Amino acid sequence: MRPVLFHRHAASYFKRLPNDRREQVLNAIETLRTTRPPAELPNVKAMQGEWHGCWRMRVGALRVIFRIVLQHDGA
């Protein structure tokens, strides 16, 4: 499974979300972690312009912006 890291601003915002909304975001993130590739999900779209290389996923009225980082184990 992919690790999930939050930007400090996103983590601060996430902590202030109501519990029900926070649960929705956590469920969406878990779906992202287990779907390969996440772009196959219907609500995931590639970002363009300044955000090129990032993806966005709608979770209700919120937009979760993420980047997929491929890790190589050096073997």
FIKE-262404 format. One record per atom (N, C-alpha, C): atom name; x, y, z; residue in three letters. Coordinates in nm, 3 decimals. Each point is the difference from the previous one (the first is absolute). Example, Ala and Ser with C-alpha at 12.3 -4.5 7.8 and 13.67 -1.06 7.14 Angstrom:
residues 2
<pt><name>N</name><c1>1.319</c1><c2>-0.569</c2><c3>0.780</c3><resn>ALA</resn></pt>
<pt><name>CA</name><c1>-0.089</c1><c2>0.119</c2><c3>0.000</c3><resn>ALA</resn></pt>
<pt><name>C</name><c1>0.090</c1><c2>0.120</c2><c3>0.000</c3><resn>ALA</resn></pt>
<pt><name>N</name><c1>-0.035</c1><c2>0.105</c2><c3>-0.072</c3><resn>SER</resn></pt>
<pt><name>CA</name><c1>0.082</c1><c2>0.119</c2><c3>0.006</c3><resn>SER</resn></pt>
<pt><name>C</name><c1>-0.077</c1><c2>0.109</c2><c3>0.073</c3><resn>SER</resn></pt>
This chain:
residues 75
<pt><name>N</name><c1>0.083</c1><c2>-0.120</c2><c3>0.000</c3><resn>MET</resn></pt>
<pt><name>CA</name><c1>-0.083</c1><c2>0.120</c2><c3>0.000</c3><resn>MET</resn></pt>
<pt><name>C</name><c1>0.086</c1><c2>0.125</c2><c3>0.000</c3><resn>MET</resn></pt>
<pt><name>N</name><c1>-0.052</c1><c2>0.103</c2><c3>-0.058</c3><resn>ARG</resn></pt>
<pt><name>CA</name><c1>0.073</c1><c2>0.127</c2><c3>-0.005</c3><resn>ARG</resn></pt>
<pt><name>C</name><c1>-0.007</c1><c2>0.072</c2><c3>0.135</c3><resn>ARG</resn></pt>
<pt><name>N</name><c1>0.109</c1><c2>0.061</c2><c3>0.042</c3><resn>PRO</resn></pt>
<pt><name>CA</name><c1>-0.009</c1><c2>0.085</c2><c3>0.121</c3><resn>PRO</resn></pt>
<pt><name>C</name><c1>-0.072</c1><c2>0.130</c2><c3>-0.035</c3><resn>PRO</resn></pt>
<pt><name>N</name><c1>-0.061</c1><c2>0.061</c2><c3>0.100</c3><resn>VAL</resn></pt>
<pt><name>CA</name><c1>-0.070</c1><c2>0.127</c2><c3>-0.019</c3><resn>VAL</resn></pt>
<pt><name>C</name><c1>0.065</c1><c2>0.105</c2><c3>0.089</c3><resn>VAL</resn></pt>
<pt><name>N</name><c1>0.041</c1><c2>0.109</c2><c3>-0.061</c3><resn>LEU</resn></pt>
<pt><name>CA</name><c1>0.058</c1><c2>0.111</c2><c3>0.074</c3><resn>LEU</resn></pt>
<pt><name>C</name><c1>-0.085</c1><c2>0.123</c2><c3>-0.024</c3><resn>LEU</resn></pt>
<pt><name>N</name><c1>-0.027</c1><c2>0.075</c2><c3>0.106</c3><resn>PHE</resn></pt>
<pt><name>CA</name><c1>-0.078</c1><c2>0.122</c2><c3>-0.010</c3><resn>PHE</resn></pt>
<pt><name>C</name><c1>0.094</c1><c2>0.121</c2><c3>0.002</c3><resn>PHE</resn></pt>
<pt><name>N</name><c1>-0.027</c1><c2>0.097</c2><c3>-0.085</c3><resn>HIS</resn></pt>
<pt><name>CA</name><c1>0.068</c1><c2>0.128</c2><c3>0.011</c3><resn>HIS</resn></pt>
<pt><name>C</name><c1>-0.043</c1><c2>0.063</c2><c3>0.132</c3><resn>HIS</resn></pt>
<pt><name>N</name><c1>0.082</c1><c2>0.078</c2><c3>0.063</c3><resn>ARG</resn></pt>
<pt><name>CA</name><c1>-0.034</c1><c2>0.054</c2><c3>0.133</c3><resn>ARG</resn></pt>
<pt><name>C</name><c1>-0.127</c1><c2>0.084</c2><c3>-0.003</c3><resn>ARG</resn></pt>
<pt><name>N</name><c1>-0.023</c1><c2>0.074</c2><c3>-0.107</c3><resn>HIS</resn></pt>
<pt><name>CA</name><c1>-0.122</c1><c2>0.080</c2><c3>-0.011</c3><resn>HIS</resn></pt>
<pt><name>C</name><c1>-0.122</c1><c2>-0.091</c2><c3>-0.014</c3><resn>HIS</resn></pt>
<pt><name>N</name><c1>0.015</c1><c2>-0.107</c2><c3>-0.078</c3><resn>ALA</resn></pt>
<pt><name>CA</name><c1>-0.110</c1><c2>-0.095</c2><c3>-0.017</c3><resn>ALA</resn></pt>
<pt><name>C</name><c1>-0.031</c1><c2>-0.071</c2><c3>0.131</c3><resn>ALA</resn></pt>
<pt><name>N</name><c1>0.103</c1><c2>-0.036</c2><c3>0.075</c3><resn>ALA</resn></pt>
<pt><name>CA</name><c1>-0.020</c1><c2>-0.068</c2><c3>0.128</c3><resn>ALA</resn></pt>
<pt><name>C</name><c1>-0.075</c1><c2>0.091</c2><c3>0.098</c3><resn>ALA</resn></pt>
<pt><name>N</name><c1>0.035</c1><c2>0.126</c2><c3>0.002</c3><resn>SER</resn></pt>
<pt><name>CA</name><c1>-0.067</c1><c2>0.096</c2><c3>0.087</c3><resn>SER</resn></pt>
<pt><name>C</name><c1>-0.147</c1><c2>0.015</c2><c3>-0.039</c3><resn>SER</resn></pt>
<pt><name>N</name><c1>-0.027</c1><c2>0.012</c2><c3>-0.129</c3><resn>TYR</resn></pt>
<pt><name>CA</name><c1>-0.137</c1><c2>0.011</c2><c3>-0.049</c3><resn>TYR</resn></pt>
<pt><name>C</name><c1>-0.078</c1><c2>-0.128</c2><c3>0.031</c3><resn>TYR</resn></pt>
<pt><name>N</name><c1>0.062</c1><c2>-0.114</c2><c3>-0.021</c3><resn>PHE</resn></pt>
<pt><name>CA</name><c1>-0.063</c1><c2>-0.129</c2><c3>0.024</c3><resn>PHE</resn></pt>
<pt><name>C</name><c1>-0.045</c1><c2>-0.014</c2><c3>0.146</c3><resn>PHE</resn></pt>
<pt><name>N</name><c1>0.082</c1><c2>0.046</c2><c3>0.093</c3><resn>LYS</resn></pt>
<pt><name>CA</name><c1>-0.032</c1><c2>-0.009</c2><c3>0.143</c3><resn>LYS</resn></pt>
<pt><name>C</name><c1>-0.123</c1><c2>0.083</c2><c3>0.036</c3><resn>LYS</resn></pt>
<pt><name>N</name><c1>-0.024</c1><c2>0.106</c2><c3>-0.077</c3><resn>ARG</resn></pt>
<pt><name>CA</name><c1>-0.114</c1><c2>0.089</c2><c3>0.030</c3><resn>ARG</resn></pt>
<pt><name>C</name><c1>-0.130</c1><c2>-0.045</c2><c3>-0.065</c3><resn>ARG</resn></pt>
<pt><name>N</name><c1>0.006</c1><c2>-0.101</c2><c3>-0.086</c3><resn>LEU</resn></pt>
<pt><name>CA</name><c1>-0.121</c1><c2>-0.048</c2><c3>-0.067</c3><resn>LEU</resn></pt>
<pt><name>C</name><c1>-0.094</c1><c2>-0.066</c2><c3>0.100</c3><resn>LEU</resn></pt>
<pt><name>N</name><c1>-0.131</c1><c2>0.009</c2><c3>-0.025</c3><resn>PRO</resn></pt>
<pt><name>CA</name><c1>-0.095</c1><c2>-0.075</c2><c3>0.083</c3><resn>PRO</resn></pt>
<pt><name>C</name><c1>0.028</c1><c2>-0.150</c2><c3>-0.014</c3><resn>PRO</resn></pt>
<pt><name>N</name><c1>-0.035</c1><c2>-0.077</c2><c3>0.102</c3><resn>ASN</resn></pt>
<pt><name>CA</name><c1>0.032</c1><c2>-0.143</c2><c3>0.001</c3><resn>ASN</resn></pt>
<pt><name>C</name><c1>-0.056</c1><c2>-0.075</c2><c3>-0.121</c3><resn>ASN</resn></pt>
<pt><name>N</name><c1>-0.122</c1><c2>0.031</c2><c3>-0.042</c3><resn>ASP</resn></pt>
<pt><name>CA</name><c1>-0.057</c1><c2>-0.072</c2><c3>-0.114</c3><resn>ASP</resn></pt>
<pt><name>C</name><c1>0.076</c1><c2>0.029</c2><c3>-0.129</c3><resn>ASP</resn></pt>
<pt><name>N</name><c1>0.040</c1><c2>0.124</c2><c3>-0.020</c3><resn>ARG</resn></pt>
<pt><name>CA</name><c1>0.076</c1><c2>0.038</c2><c3>-0.120</c3><resn>ARG</resn></pt>
<pt><name>C</name><c1>0.140</c1><c2>-0.061</c2><c3>0.005</c3><resn>ARG</resn></pt>
<pt><name>N</name><c1>0.059</c1><c2>-0.002</c2><c3>0.118</c3><resn>ARG</resn></pt>
<pt><name>CA</name><c1>0.133</c1><c2>-0.059</c2><c3>0.017</c3><resn>ARG</resn></pt>
<pt><name>C</name><c1>-0.004</c1><c2>-0.149</c2><c3>-0.036</c3><resn>ARG</resn></pt>
<pt><name>N</name><c1>-0.107</c1><c2>-0.067</c2><c3>0.041</c3><resn>GLU</resn></pt>
<pt><name>CA</name><c1>-0.015</c1><c2>-0.142</c2><c3>-0.032</c3><resn>GLU</resn></pt>
<pt><name>C</name><c1>-0.014</c1><c2>-0.022</c2><c3>-0.151</c3><resn>GLU</resn></pt>
<pt><name>N</name><c1>-0.071</c1><c2>0.089</c2><c3>-0.068</c3><resn>GLN</resn></pt>
<pt><name>CA</name><c1>-0.012</c1><c2>-0.010</c2><c3>-0.146</c3><resn>GLN</resn></pt>
<pt><name>C</name><c1>0.135</c1><c2>0.014</c2><c3>-0.067</c3><resn>GLN</resn></pt>
<pt><name>N</name><c1>0.079</c1><c2>0.096</c2><c3>0.046</c3><resn>VAL</resn></pt>
<pt><name>CA</name><c1>0.133</c1><c2>0.022</c2><c3>-0.059</c3><resn>VAL</resn></pt>
<pt><name>C</name><c1>0.090</c1><c2>-0.121</c2><c3>0.027</c3><resn>VAL</resn></pt>
<pt><name>N</name><c1>-0.004</c1><c2>-0.054</c2><c3>0.121</c3><resn>LEU</resn></pt>
<pt><name>CA</name><c1>0.081</c1><c2>-0.118</c2><c3>0.032</c3><resn>LEU</resn></pt>
<pt><name>C</name><c1>-0.038</c1><c2>-0.119</c2><c3>-0.088</c3><resn>LEU</resn></pt>
<pt><name>N</name><c1>-0.129</c1><c2>-0.020</c2><c3>-0.022</c3><resn>ASN</resn></pt>
<pt><name>CA</name><c1>-0.045</c1><c2>-0.109</c2><c3>-0.087</c3><resn>ASN</resn></pt>
<pt><name>C</name><c1>0.050</c1><c2>0.021</c2><c3>-0.143</c3><resn>ASN</resn></pt>
<pt><name>N</name><c1>-0.005</c1><c2>0.124</c2><c3>-0.048</c3><resn>ALA</resn></pt>
<pt><name>CA</name><c1>0.048</c1><c2>0.030</c2><c3>-0.136</c3><resn>ALA</resn></pt>
<pt><name>C</name><c1>0.150</c1><c2>-0.025</c2><c3>-0.010</c3><resn>ALA</resn></pt>
<pt><name>N</name><c1>0.075</c1><c2>0.039</c2><c3>0.101</c3><resn>ILE</resn></pt>
<pt><name>CA</name><c1>0.145</c1><c2>-0.021</c2><c3>-0.001</c3><resn>ILE</resn></pt>
<pt><name>C</name><c1>0.031</c1><c2>-0.149</c2><c3>0.003</c3><resn>ILE</resn></pt>
<pt><name>N</name><c1>-0.075</c1><c2>-0.075</c2><c3>0.076</c3><resn>GLU</resn></pt>
<pt><name>CA</name><c1>0.022</c1><c2>-0.146</c2><c3>0.005</c3><resn>GLU</resn></pt>
<pt><name>C</name><c1>-0.027</c1><c2>-0.062</c2><c3>-0.137</c3><resn>GLU</resn></pt>
<pt><name>N</name><c1>-0.102</c1><c2>0.049</c2><c3>-0.069</c3><resn>THR</resn></pt>
<pt><name>CA</name><c1>-0.028</c1><c2>-0.048</c2><c3>-0.135</c3><resn>THR</resn></pt>
<pt><name>C</name><c1>0.117</c1><c2>0.032</c2><c3>-0.093</c3><resn>THR</resn></pt>
<pt><name>N</name><c1>0.056</c1><c2>0.121</c2><c3>0.013</c3><resn>LEU</resn></pt>
<pt><name>CA</name><c1>0.116</c1><c2>0.037</c2><c3>-0.082</c3><resn>LEU</resn></pt>
<pt><name>C</name><c1>0.118</c1><c2>-0.092</c2><c3>0.026</c3><resn>LEU</resn></pt>
<pt><name>N</name><c1>0.020</c1><c2>-0.035</c2><c3>0.126</c3><resn>ARG</resn></pt>
<pt><name>CA</name><c1>0.114</c1><c2>-0.083</c2><c3>0.036</c3><resn>ARG</resn></pt>
<pt><name>C</name><c1>-0.009</c1><c2>-0.139</c2><c3>-0.059</c3><resn>ARG</resn></pt>
<pt><name>N</name><c1>-0.121</c1><c2>-0.050</c2><c3>-0.019</c3><resn>THR</resn></pt>
<pt><name>CA</name><c1>-0.016</c1><c2>-0.139</c2><c3>-0.041</c3><resn>THR</resn></pt>
<pt><name>C</name><c1>-0.032</c1><c2>-0.017</c2><c3>-0.148</c3><resn>THR</resn></pt>
<pt><name>N</name><c1>-0.030</c1><c2>0.108</c2><c3>-0.072</c3><resn>THR</resn></pt>
<pt><name>CA</name><c1>-0.033</c1><c2>-0.008</c2><c3>-0.141</c3><resn>THR</resn></pt>
<pt><name>C</name><c1>0.124</c1><c2>0.027</c2><c3>-0.084</c3><resn>THR</resn></pt>
<pt><name>N</name><c1>0.029</c1><c2>-0.090</c2><c3>-0.091</c3><resn>ARG</resn></pt>
<pt><name>CA</name><c1>0.115</c1><c2>0.018</c2><c3>-0.089</c3><resn>ARG</resn></pt>
<pt><name>C</name><c1>-0.047</c1><c2>-0.007</c2><c3>-0.143</c3><resn>ARG</resn></pt>
<pt><name>N</name><c1>0.018</c1><c2>0.096</c2><c3>-0.080</c3><resn>PRO</resn></pt>
<pt><name>CA</name><c1>0.036</c1><c2>0.138</c2><c3>0.033</c3><resn>PRO</resn></pt>
<pt><name>C</name><c1>-0.123</c1><c2>0.078</c2><c3>0.044</c3><resn>PRO</resn></pt>
<pt><name>N</name><c1>0.018</c1><c2>0.098</c2><c3>0.089</c3><resn>PRO</resn></pt>
<pt><name>CA</name><c1>-0.112</c1><c2>0.078</c2><c3>0.050</c3><resn>PRO</resn></pt>
<pt><name>C</name><c1>-0.074</c1><c2>0.075</c2><c3>-0.110</c3><resn>PRO</resn></pt>
<pt><name>N</name><c1>0.066</c1><c2>0.027</c2><c3>-0.112</c3><resn>ALA</resn></pt>
<pt><name>CA</name><c1>-0.064</c1><c2>0.073</c2><c3>-0.110</c3><resn>ALA</resn></pt>
<pt><name>C</name><c1>-0.121</c1><c2>-0.075</c2><c3>-0.055</c3><resn>ALA</resn></pt>
<pt><name>N</name><c1>-0.011</c1><c2>-0.127</c2><c3>0.031</c3><resn>GLU</resn></pt>
<pt><name>CA</name><c1>-0.115</c1><c2>-0.078</c2><c3>-0.046</c3><resn>GLU</resn></pt>
<pt><name>C</name><c1>-0.127</c1><c2>0.032</c2><c3>0.078</c3><resn>GLU</resn></pt>
<pt><name>N</name><c1>0.012</c1><c2>0.067</c2><c3>0.112</c3><resn>LEU</resn></pt>
<pt><name>CA</name><c1>-0.118</c1><c2>0.038</c2><c3>0.078</c3><resn>LEU</resn></pt>
<pt><name>C</name><c1>-0.076</c1><c2>0.110</c2><c3>-0.074</c3><resn>LEU</resn></pt>
<pt><name>N</name><c1>-0.133</c1><c2>-0.003</c2><c3>0.003</c3><resn>PRO</resn></pt>
<pt><name>CA</name><c1>-0.078</c1><c2>0.095</c2><c3>-0.079</c3><resn>PRO</resn></pt>
<pt><name>C</name><c1>0.011</c1><c2>0.145</c2><c3>0.045</c3><resn>PRO</resn></pt>
<pt><name>N</name><c1>0.030</c1><c2>0.025</c2><c3>0.127</c3><resn>ASN</resn></pt>
<pt><name>CA</name><c1>0.007</c1><c2>0.138</c2><c3>0.049</c3><resn>ASN</resn></pt>
<pt><name>C</name><c1>0.143</c1><c2>0.052</c2><c3>0.015</c3><resn>ASN</resn></pt>
<pt><name>N</name><c1>0.096</c1><c2>-0.066</c2><c3>-0.065</c3><resn>VAL</resn></pt>
<pt><name>CA</name><c1>0.140</c1><c2>0.044</c2><c3>0.003</c3><resn>VAL</resn></pt>
<pt><name>C</name><c1>0.037</c1><c2>0.057</c2><c3>-0.135</c3><resn>VAL</resn></pt>
<pt><name>N</name><c1>0.059</c1><c2>0.118</c2><c3>0.001</c3><resn>LYS</resn></pt>
<pt><name>CA</name><c1>0.039</c1><c2>0.067</c2><c3>-0.125</c3><resn>LYS</resn></pt>
<pt><name>C</name><c1>0.142</c1><c2>0.056</c2><c3>0.015</c3><resn>LYS</resn></pt>
<pt><name>N</name><c1>0.072</c1><c2>0.001</c2><c3>-0.112</c3><resn>ALA</resn></pt>
<pt><name>CA</name><c1>0.134</c1><c2>0.060</c2><c3>-0.002</c3><resn>ALA</resn></pt>
<pt><name>C</name><c1>-0.013</c1><c2>0.152</c2><c3>0.003</c3><resn>ALA</resn></pt>
<pt><name>N</name><c1>0.089</c1><c2>0.065</c2><c3>0.074</c3><resn>MET</resn></pt>
<pt><name>CA</name><c1>0.000</c1><c2>0.146</c2><c3>0.008</c3><resn>MET</resn></pt>
<pt><name>C</name><c1>0.092</c1><c2>0.053</c2><c3>-0.110</c3><resn>MET</resn></pt>
<pt><name>N</name><c1>-0.019</c1><c2>0.125</c2><c3>-0.036</c3><resn>GLN</resn></pt>
<pt><name>CA</name><c1>0.079</c1><c2>0.060</c2><c3>-0.106</c3><resn>GLN</resn></pt>
<pt><name>C</name><c1>0.061</c1><c2>0.132</c2><c3>0.047</c3><resn>GLN</resn></pt>
<pt><name>N</name><c1>0.081</c1><c2>0.058</c2><c3>-0.086</c3><resn>GLY</resn></pt>
<pt><name>CA</name><c1>0.060</c1><c2>0.130</c2><c3>0.031</c3><resn>GLY</resn></pt>
<pt><name>C</name><c1>0.097</c1><c2>-0.009</c2><c3>0.116</c3><resn>GLY</resn></pt>
<pt><name>N</name><c1>-0.014</c1><c2>0.089</c2><c3>0.095</c3><resn>GLU</resn></pt>
<pt><name>CA</name><c1>0.089</c1><c2>0.007</c2><c3>0.116</c3><resn>GLU</resn></pt>
<pt><name>C</name><c1>-0.001</c1><c2>-0.130</c2><c3>0.080</c3><resn>GLU</resn></pt>
<pt><name>N</name><c1>-0.110</c1><c2>-0.073</c2><c3>-0.004</c3><resn>TRP</resn></pt>
<pt><name>CA</name><c1>-0.017</c1><c2>-0.123</c2><c3>0.078</c3><resn>TRP</resn></pt>
<pt><name>C</name><c1>0.029</c1><c2>-0.125</c2><c3>-0.084</c3><resn>TRP</resn></pt>
<pt><name>N</name><c1>0.064</c1><c2>0.016</c2><c3>-0.117</c3><resn>HIS</resn></pt>
<pt><name>CA</name><c1>0.032</c1><c2>-0.114</c2><c3>-0.085</c3><resn>HIS</resn></pt>
<pt><name>C</name><c1>0.079</c1><c2>-0.104</c2><c3>0.081</c3><resn>HIS</resn></pt>
<pt><name>N</name><c1>-0.037</c1><c2>-0.124</c2><c3>-0.014</c3><resn>GLY</resn></pt>
<pt><name>CA</name><c1>0.067</c1><c2>-0.108</c2><c3>0.075</c3><resn>GLY</resn></pt>
<pt><name>C</name><c1>-0.078</c1><c2>-0.041</c2><c3>0.123</c3><resn>GLY</resn></pt>
<pt><name>N</name><c1>-0.103</c1><c2>0.078</c2><c3>0.035</c3><resn>CYS</resn></pt>
<pt><name>CA</name><c1>-0.085</c1><c2>-0.032</c2><c3>0.113</c3><resn>CYS</resn></pt>
<pt><name>C</name><c1>-0.136</c1><c2>-0.048</c2><c3>-0.051</c3><resn>CYS</resn></pt>
<pt><name>N</name><c1>-0.075</c1><c2>-0.059</c2><c3>0.086</c3><resn>TRP</resn></pt>
<pt><name>CA</name><c1>-0.133</c1><c2>-0.051</c2><c3>-0.030</c3><resn>TRP</resn></pt>
<pt><name>C</name><c1>-0.097</c1><c2>0.059</c2><c3>0.100</c3><resn>TRP</resn></pt>
<pt><name>N</name><c1>-0.127</c1><c2>0.001</c2><c3>-0.036</c3><resn>ARG</resn></pt>
<pt><name>CA</name><c1>-0.101</c1><c2>0.045</c2><c3>0.095</c3><resn>ARG</resn></pt>
<pt><name>C</name><c1>-0.113</c1><c2>-0.101</c2><c3>0.006</c3><resn>ARG</resn></pt>
<pt><name>N</name><c1>-0.058</c1><c2>-0.008</c2><c3>0.118</c3><resn>MET</resn></pt>
<pt><name>CA</name><c1>-0.110</c1><c2>-0.092</c2><c3>0.023</c3><resn>MET</resn></pt>
<pt><name>C</name><c1>-0.107</c1><c2>0.075</c2><c3>0.077</c3><resn>MET</resn></pt>
<pt><name>N</name><c1>-0.122</c1><c2>-0.001</c2><c3>-0.051</c3><resn>ARG</resn></pt>
<pt><name>CA</name><c1>-0.110</c1><c2>0.067</c2><c3>0.068</c3><resn>ARG</resn></pt>
<pt><name>C</name><c1>-0.053</c1><c2>-0.089</c2><c3>0.111</c3><resn>ARG</resn></pt>
<pt><name>N</name><c1>-0.017</c1><c2>0.059</c2><c3>0.117</c3><resn>VAL</resn></pt>
<pt><name>CA</name><c1>-0.060</c1><c2>-0.068</c2><c3>0.114</c3><resn>VAL</resn></pt>
<pt><name>C</name><c1>-0.109</c1><c2>0.095</c2><c3>0.049</c3><resn>VAL</resn></pt>
<pt><name>N</name><c1>-0.120</c1><c2>-0.018</c2><c3>-0.050</c3><resn>GLY</resn></pt>
<pt><name>CA</name><c1>-0.108</c1><c2>0.094</c2><c3>0.031</c3><resn>GLY</resn></pt>
<pt><name>C</name><c1>0.036</c1><c2>0.137</c2><c3>-0.058</c3><resn>GLY</resn></pt>
<pt><name>N</name><c1>-0.004</c1><c2>0.102</c2><c3>0.084</c3><resn>ALA</resn></pt>
<pt><name>CA</name><c1>0.034</c1><c2>0.135</c2><c3>-0.044</c3><resn>ALA</resn></pt>
<pt><name>C</name><c1>0.150</c1><c2>0.028</c2><c3>0.008</c3><resn>ALA</resn></pt>
<pt><name>N</name><c1>0.077</c1><c2>-0.094</c2><c3>0.055</c3><resn>LEU</resn></pt>
<pt><name>CA</name><c1>0.144</c1><c2>0.018</c2><c3>0.015</c3><resn>LEU</resn></pt>
<pt><name>C</name><c1>0.074</c1><c2>-0.056</c2><c3>-0.120</c3><resn>LEU</resn></pt>
<pt><name>N</name><c1>0.118</c1><c2>0.053</c2><c3>-0.021</c3><resn>ARG</resn></pt>
<pt><name>CA</name><c1>0.090</c1><c2>-0.051</c2><c3>-0.103</c3><resn>ARG</resn></pt>
<pt><name>C</name><c1>0.128</c1><c2>-0.046</c2><c3>0.070</c3><resn>ARG</resn></pt>
<pt><name>N</name><c1>0.030</c1><c2>-0.127</c2><c3>-0.013</c3><resn>VAL</resn></pt>
<pt><name>CA</name><c1>0.123</c1><c2>-0.056</c2><c3>0.056</c3><resn>VAL</resn></pt>
<pt><name>C</name><c1>0.103</c1><c2>0.000</c2><c3>-0.112</c3><resn>VAL</resn></pt>
<pt><name>N</name><c1>0.109</c1><c2>0.072</c2><c3>0.019</c3><resn>ILE</resn></pt>
<pt><name>CA</name><c1>0.107</c1><c2>0.007</c2><c3>-0.099</c3><resn>ILE</resn></pt>
<pt><name>C</name><c1>0.114</c1><c2>-0.089</c2><c3>0.047</c3><resn>ILE</resn></pt>
<pt><name>N</name><c1>0.048</c1><c2>-0.085</c2><c3>-0.091</c3><resn>PHE</resn></pt>
<pt><name>CA</name><c1>0.105</c1><c2>-0.092</c2><c3>0.039</c3><resn>PHE</resn></pt>
<pt><name>C</name><c1>0.098</c1><c2>-0.020</c2><c3>-0.114</c3><resn>PHE</resn></pt>
<pt><name>N</name><c1>0.114</c1><c2>-0.056</c2><c3>0.036</c3><resn>ARG</resn></pt>
<pt><name>CA</name><c1>0.104</c1><c2>-0.033</c2><c3>-0.097</c3><resn>ARG</resn></pt>
<pt><name>C</name><c1>0.043</c1><c2>-0.143</c2><c3>0.028</c3><resn>ARG</resn></pt>
<pt><name>N</name><c1>0.020</c1><c2>-0.075</c2><c3>-0.103</c3><resn>ILE</resn></pt>
<pt><name>CA</name><c1>0.045</c1><c2>-0.138</c2><c3>0.013</c3><resn>ILE</resn></pt>
<pt><name>C</name><c1>0.150</c1><c2>-0.003</c2><c3>-0.017</c3><resn>ILE</resn></pt>
<pt><name>N</name><c1>0.069</c1><c2>-0.049</c2><c3>0.099</c3><resn>VAL</resn></pt>
<pt><name>CA</name><c1>0.146</c1><c2>-0.008</c2><c3>-0.003</c3><resn>VAL</resn></pt>
<pt><name>C</name><c1>0.038</c1><c2>-0.147</c2><c3>-0.009</c3><resn>VAL</resn></pt>
<pt><name>N</name><c1>0.070</c1><c2>-0.035</c2><c3>-0.104</c3><resn>LEU</resn></pt>
<pt><name>CA</name><c1>0.046</c1><c2>-0.138</c2><c3>-0.014</c3><resn>LEU</resn></pt>
<pt><name>C</name><c1>0.126</c1><c2>-0.018</c2><c3>0.081</c3><resn>LEU</resn></pt>
<pt><name>N</name><c1>0.001</c1><c2>-0.104</c2><c3>0.080</c3><resn>GLN</resn></pt>
<pt><name>CA</name><c1>0.117</c1><c2>-0.026</c2><c3>0.084</c3><resn>GLN</resn></pt>
<pt><name>C</name><c1>0.075</c1><c2>-0.121</c2><c3>-0.055</c3><resn>GLN</resn></pt>
<pt><name>N</name><c1>0.130</c1><c2>0.013</c2><c3>-0.005</c3><resn>HIS</resn></pt>
<pt><name>CA</name><c1>0.085</c1><c2>-0.110</c2><c3>-0.044</c3><resn>HIS</resn></pt>
<pt><name>C</name><c1>0.078</c1><c2>-0.045</c2><c3>0.122</c3><resn>HIS</resn></pt>
<pt><name>N</name><c1>0.006</c1><c2>-0.132</c2><c3>0.020</c3><resn>ASP</resn></pt>
<pt><name>CA</name><c1>0.066</c1><c2>-0.051</c2><c3>0.120</c3><resn>ASP</resn></pt>
<pt><name>C</name><c1>0.152</c1><c2>-0.014</c2><c3>-0.016</c3><resn>ASP</resn></pt>
<pt><name>N</name><c1>0.054</c1><c2>0.036</c2><c3>-0.115</c3><resn>GLY</resn></pt>
<pt><name>CA</name><c1>0.143</c1><c2>0.002</c2><c3>-0.018</c3><resn>GLY</resn></pt>
<pt><name>C</name><c1>0.064</c1><c2>-0.137</c2><c3>-0.018</c3><resn>GLY</resn></pt>
<pt><name>N</name><c1>-0.081</c1><c2>-0.104</c2><c3>-0.011</c3><resn>ALA</resn></pt>
<pt><name>CA</name><c1>0.055</c1><c2>-0.135</c2><c3>-0.015</c3><resn>ALA</resn></pt>
<pt><name>C</name><c1>0.041</c1><c2>-0.028</c2><c3>-0.141</c3><resn>ALA</resn></pt>
